[in-house]
Amino acid sequence: GEYFSEEQMRMREPLLYEQYIGQFLTDEEVTEAMLDGAQEGQAGGGGSCGLANLLLNSYQERLIQNRLQEEQDREDGAQEEDEDDEGKSV
Protein backbone atom coordinates (compact mmCIF):
# COMPACT_ATOMS: atom_id res chain seq x y z
CA GLY A 1 0.00 0.00 0.00
CA GLU A 2 0.85 3.61 0.26
CA TYR A 3 1.96 3.39 3.90
CA PHE A 4 5.29 1.88 2.87
CA SER A 5 5.87 4.16 -0.11
CA GLU A 6 9.15 6.05 -0.06
CA GLU A 7 7.37 9.40 0.21
CA GLN A 8 5.30 8.28 3.20
CA MET A 9 8.33 6.83 4.97
CA ARG A 10 10.22 10.06 4.32
CA MET A 11 7.36 12.12 5.73
CA ARG A 12 7.10 10.00 8.91
CA GLU A 13 10.81 9.79 9.78
CA PRO A 14 12.94 12.09 7.62
CA LEU A 15 16.18 11.46 9.53
CA LEU A 16 15.92 7.67 9.34
CA TYR A 17 14.99 7.89 5.68
CA GLU A 18 18.02 10.08 5.00
CA GLN A 19 20.35 7.78 6.94
CA TYR A 20 19.17 4.52 5.38
CA ILE A 21 17.97 5.48 1.90
CA GLY A 22 18.61 9.12 1.05
CA GLN A 23 22.38 8.93 1.35
CA PHE A 24 22.50 6.36 -1.47
CA LEU A 25 20.31 8.32 -3.91
CA THR A 26 22.01 10.03 -6.81
CA ASP A 27 21.21 13.62 -7.71
CA GLU A 28 19.23 12.33 -10.70
CA GLU A 29 17.07 10.11 -8.49
CA VAL A 30 16.36 12.97 -6.09
CA THR A 31 15.38 15.27 -8.96
CA GLU A 32 13.26 12.53 -10.52
CA ALA A 33 11.39 11.94 -7.26
CA MET A 34 10.63 15.65 -6.95
CA LEU A 35 9.38 15.81 -10.55
CA ASP A 36 7.21 12.73 -10.01
CA GLY A 37 5.56 14.43 -7.04
CA ALA A 38 4.87 17.55 -9.10
CA GLN A 39 3.46 15.53 -11.99
CA GLU A 40 1.14 13.63 -9.64
CA GLY A 41 -0.23 16.97 -8.50
CA GLN A 42 -0.81 18.13 -12.07
CA ALA A 43 -2.43 14.85 -13.08
CA GLY A 44 -4.93 15.35 -10.28
CA GLY A 45 -7.29 17.16 -12.61
CA GLY A 46 -6.91 20.62 -13.99
CA GLY A 47 -4.69 23.64 -13.85
CA SER A 48 -5.86 25.12 -10.56
CA CYS A 49 -5.73 21.78 -8.75
CA GLY A 50 -2.28 21.15 -10.20
CA LEU A 51 -1.06 24.51 -8.94
CA ALA A 52 -2.64 23.92 -5.54
CA ASN A 53 -1.00 20.50 -5.31
CA LEU A 54 2.33 21.96 -6.39
CA LEU A 55 2.13 24.59 -3.67
CA LEU A 56 1.06 22.01 -1.10
CA ASN A 57 3.89 19.68 -2.11
CA SER A 58 6.47 22.46 -1.82
CA TYR A 59 5.11 23.40 1.61
CA GLN A 60 5.25 19.77 2.76
CA GLU A 61 8.79 19.49 1.41
CA ARG A 62 9.79 22.55 3.44
CA LEU A 63 8.25 21.00 6.57
CA ILE A 64 10.13 17.75 5.98
CA GLN A 65 13.42 19.61 5.49
CA ASN A 66 12.87 21.64 8.68
CA ARG A 67 12.06 18.49 10.65
CA LEU A 68 15.11 16.72 9.22
CA GLN A 69 17.34 19.63 10.25
CA GLU A 70 15.89 19.67 13.77
CA GLU A 71 16.42 15.92 14.17
CA GLN A 72 19.99 16.17 12.88
CA ASP A 73 20.74 19.03 15.29
CA ARG A 74 19.26 17.05 18.18
CA GLU A 75 21.32 13.97 17.26
CA ASP A 76 24.50 16.04 16.92
CA GLY A 77 23.86 17.56 20.36
CA ALA A 78 23.38 14.11 21.88
CA GLN A 79 26.65 12.91 20.35
CA GLU A 80 28.50 15.94 21.73
CA GLU A 81 27.09 15.22 25.20
CA ASP A 82 28.25 11.61 24.95
CA GLU A 83 31.74 12.75 23.98
CA ASP A 84 31.81 15.23 26.88
CA ASP A 85 30.70 12.52 29.31
CA GLU A 86 33.43 10.16 28.06
CA GLY A 87 36.06 12.87 28.48
CA LYS A 88 35.02 13.55 32.09
CA SER A 89 35.00 9.91 33.17
CA VAL A 90 38.54 9.21 31.95
C-alpha positions as CSV (number, residue, x, y, z in Angstrom):
1,G,0.0,0.0,0.0
2,E,0.8,3.6,0.3
3,Y,2.0,3.4,3.9
4,F,5.3,1.9,2.9
5,S,5.9,4.2,-0.1
6,E,9.2,6.1,-0.1
7,E,7.4,9.4,0.2
8,Q,5.3,8.3,3.2
9,M,8.3,6.8,5.0
10,R,10.2,10.1,4.3
11,M,7.4,12.1,5.7
12,R,7.1,10.0,8.9
13,E,10.8,9.8,9.8
14,P,12.9,12.1,7.6
15,L,16.2,11.5,9.5
16,L,15.9,7.7,9.3
17,Y,15.0,7.9,5.7
18,E,18.0,10.1,5.0
19,Q,20.4,7.8,6.9
20,Y,19.2,4.5,5.4
21,I,18.0,5.5,1.9
22,G,18.6,9.1,1.0
23,Q,22.4,8.9,1.3
24,F,22.5,6.4,-1.5
25,L,20.3,8.3,-3.9
26,T,22.0,10.0,-6.8
27,D,21.2,13.6,-7.7
28,E,19.2,12.3,-10.7
29,E,17.1,10.1,-8.5
30,V,16.4,13.0,-6.1
31,T,15.4,15.3,-9.0
32,E,13.3,12.5,-10.5
33,A,11.4,11.9,-7.3
34,M,10.6,15.7,-6.9
35,L,9.4,15.8,-10.5
36,D,7.2,12.7,-10.0
37,G,5.6,14.4,-7.0
38,A,4.9,17.6,-9.1
39,Q,3.5,15.5,-12.0
40,E,1.1,13.6,-9.6
41,G,-0.2,17.0,-8.5
42,Q,-0.8,18.1,-12.1
43,A,-2.4,14.8,-13.1
44,G,-4.9,15.3,-10.3
45,G,-7.3,17.2,-12.6
46,G,-6.9,20.6,-14.0
47,G,-4.7,23.6,-13.8
48,S,-5.9,25.1,-10.6
49,C,-5.7,21.8,-8.8
50,G,-2.3,21.2,-10.2
51,L,-1.1,24.5,-8.9
52,A,-2.6,23.9,-5.5
53,N,-1.0,20.5,-5.3
54,L,2.3,22.0,-6.4
55,L,2.1,24.6,-3.7
56,L,1.1,22.0,-1.1
57,N,3.9,19.7,-2.1
58,S,6.5,22.5,-1.8
59,Y,5.1,23.4,1.6
60,Q,5.3,19.8,2.8
61,E,8.8,19.5,1.4
62,R,9.8,22.5,3.4
63,L,8.3,21.0,6.6
64,I,10.1,17.7,6.0
65,Q,13.4,19.6,5.5
66,N,12.9,21.6,8.7
67,R,12.1,18.5,10.7
68,L,15.1,16.7,9.2
69,Q,17.3,19.6,10.2
70,E,15.9,19.7,13.8
71,E,16.4,15.9,14.2
72,Q,20.0,16.2,12.9
73,D,20.7,19.0,15.3
74,R,19.3,17.0,18.2
75,E,21.3,14.0,17.3
76,D,24.5,16.0,16.9
77,G,23.9,17.6,20.4
78,A,23.4,14.1,21.9
79,Q,26.7,12.9,20.4
80,E,28.5,15.9,21.7
81,E,27.1,15.2,25.2
82,D,28.2,11.6,24.9
83,E,31.7,12.8,24.0
84,D,31.8,15.2,26.9
85,D,30.7,12.5,29.3
86,E,33.4,10.2,28.1
87,G,36.1,12.9,28.5
88,K,35.0,13.5,32.1
89,S,35.0,9.9,33.2
90,V,38.5,9.2,31.9
